[in-house]
Amino acid sequence: MAVFGKILSVVEICILLVAVGCGITGAIMIGLTSNQFGSHCILKAGVEDLSGFISLQYSGMSRCNYCMLIQIVALLLAFVFGAYRLLVLCSGKYDIKTFGRLIVSIVFGALTFLMLIEACLVNVGLNKFCGNLSAVYTTVTGCRTFQTSIIWFTGENGAHFYDNMKVAESVSWIGVLLWLSMTLLSIVSHCTYKRQRPHAHRQDPKAVKTVPALGPV
């Protein structure tokens, strides 16, 4: 196995291990927060004060479901591809090149785009929810304060909602950077292998045609 391939495998394995951790953390934090609010999504949720109690007009659960689904897909892909790169590193065989790397680049690029959408949904949705809370309770400063300073309506539990969703937001943006890095690495490796292939073909003795010597005329 070439030195370039070994270095590439080590770098990708490290990135993918972090991606697995981010995916697990993001999915758990979003799912936990949704369960705290009775299996509802608080992203961009409206807020109403009912005689001292907070009642929420939830947004569609499809927002949170999408975010959790993308995180799960990302961690599964990171686990599978990370295991494959570990196999390549240990065995020195089965390394995908040229066309295979092009396909991988497209897959990683698509996932990066989906992760970007997911990170924006969490970021914008949480900020909108915090803004709606602040509009009702103008005396409370800082969205984190709402976790303990207000009384939630029956069936709703706002404990740690802000901390959990900020963690989900952070790992989402980290995930975008990780998958963007994987996409760029795959593109670089595709171009590198593509340049190396004609050179290897020229050096391969089997590729050299033997011309029979001409006998005496």
Number of C-alpha atoms within 10 A of each C-alpha: 13 8 8 11 19 17 12 16 21 15 14 21 21 11 19 26 15 16 28 23 15 25 25 18 20 28 22 17 20 26 21 16 24 21 14 17 21 12 15 23 24 29 25 23 21 17 21 17 15 10 7 11 13 19 19 20 13 16 17 14 14 11 19 25 17 15 24 22 15 22 29 20 15 24 25 16 18 25 18 13 16 22 15 16 25 17 15 18 20 12 11 14 10 12 16 16 19 18 13 12 22 19 15 19 23 14 13 22 20 15 21 22 14 18 25 18 17 23 23 16 20 25 20 14 21 22 16 17 22 22 18 17 23 17 13 13 16 8 8 15 10 11 17 16 12 21 16 12 11 15 16 21 17 11 10 18 18 19 17 17 22 20 15 18 23 19 15 28 23 15 23 30 18 18 29 21 17 19 25 21 17 22 23 15 17 25 19 15 21 22 16 14 18 15 12 12 13 11 10 12 12 11 11 10 10 9 10 10 7 8 6 6 6 6 5 4 3
